[in-house]
Amino acid sequence: MHKQTLFIGGKWQDAADRERFSVHDSNTEQVFGSFPLATESDIDAAVAAARGSLDDAGSWGGYSAYQRAAVMRRFADAIERRREEVGQLISREVGTPIARSTYSNADTAASLLRFYASVIEDTSIEDLRPAATGYSIVRREAIGVVGMIAPWNYPLSTLFFKLAPALAAGCTAVIKPASFTALDSYIIAEAVIEADMPPGVINIVPCSRDTGDYLVAHPGIQKIAFTGSTPVGRKIGRTCGETLKPVTLELGGKSAALLLEDVPLETFISDLADLSFSNNGQTCTNNSRLIVPESRYDEIVDAIATEVASWRVGDSLDPAVEIGPVVSAAHQQSLENYYEIAKREGGRAIVGGSPLDRTGFFVAPSVFADVTPEMTLFREELFGPAISITRYSGDPDEGVRLVNDSEYGLSGAVYTADETVGLELARRLETGTVCFNMYNFDIGAPFGGRKNSGIGFELGAEAIMAYLHFKTIFAPTVPAGF
């Protein structure tokens, strides 16, 4: 899969430079594809194409909400026709087990397009409000050209968290996919063409980090939407502050699950793979810290160890595999370094904790018991298949304090047989989402982080608001048409 062009202005165009990026199969470590890296002049061309589509009354800028919704539904259909191809490619790029790779990327992207197509059809463009004198017409207008920077772990779903509401609002996009997963963006470009989307609405420019900085600061970009690490998010936030452009930042996490003394253990164990090890641990919302009561500590630790040790580690394209490889050799080494730090600081590896002797970027799914709050494993986001277990007295107040003892606030969980107590504790967690006695993720509800986990929110009908400007027109009488 060696690509030669970029997708700008609705067509394939040669990159301005010959620099390329090679993509490795996470299962085999072998190069299986490459693509050209966009330069600043390519970014300029993409921004101009996106602006042109907005300014052209016969293109996206002149489409009604119903016209945009129709294109979005065609786009969803085109992606669904490529779902198997997308799933297999992302499994090779990222290491995501094939079943999750397909439904959490292609299927989610299509669902988001259809969801926001329906939302925008039910959203008024203008409201008439009585004022102290005359009337106020409150108008919703597209924010403009949006720069979107997607991560590699869920390259399509996280992109469409941004792209679907932006398209519904009437915006156009210049997209920087993560280099590790840029090959799948070529499939999306093919779907754009098949959907007969106007030229310039979607432009895809994989590029280096330095060129990405140029995209963020570009004067033709009216908003930035980013998912990625907290350090990079801080840098983007500074640039957007200096250029006075709005920004949405979905950043890292170090989420915790609080288990009470009456925890329904079978329910928790059945949720563990999705709750704490999703995508081989490469998920920002994973509950990688488990806060466990002293009275049931040994019982719970043994149950977790038995469950994790039973999981099959192997080729991500094998439907029977629960844990595949991680995205790269560098990430593999980073995780193995963290495992050594955890053991050196006193964490007890009851499952895994050591390198795996096999080809591919594989890391042992690992469980570390006896982890205390001052340890690195309790504090830092590993972004891999490892969890820490920390004991507490059983006092719910102490448990909440340990959950909240983090610079992050993206996700969390509470498991207890007492619904009243559980919901009250869930309300006290300093985090954007909380799973109560279940694992779930809902595109129809807002998603975002607190503290160092980000600024703003995505998903839910409310997310369209992040891609709209509001304009108020004062009128002395009720205008015609209202």
Buried (B, 14 or more C-beta within 10 A) or exposed (E): EEBEBBBBBBEBBEBBBEEEBEBBBBBBBEEBBBBBBBBBEBBBBBBBBBBBBBEBEEBBBBBEBEEBBBBBBBBBBBBBBBBEBBBBBBBBBBBBBBBBBBBBBBBBBBBBBBBBBBBBBEBEEBEBEEEEEEBBBBBBEBBBBBBBBBBBBBBBBBBBBBBBBBBBBBBBBBBBBBBBBBBBBBBBBBBBBBBEBBBBBBBBBBBBEEBBBBBBBBEBBBBBBBBBBBEBBEBBBEBBEEBEBBBBBBBBBBBBBBBBBBBBBEEBBBBBBBBBBBBBBBBBBBBBBBBBBEEBBEEBBEBBBEBBEEBEBBBBBBEEBBBBBBBBEEBBBBBBEBBEBBBEBEBBBBBBBEBBEEEBBBBBBBBBBBBBEEBBBBBBBBBBBBBBBBBBEBEBEBBBBBBBBBEBBBBBBBBBEEEEBBBEBBEBBBBBBBBBBEBEBEBEEBBBBBBBBBBBBBBBBEBBBBBBBEEEEEEEEEEEEE
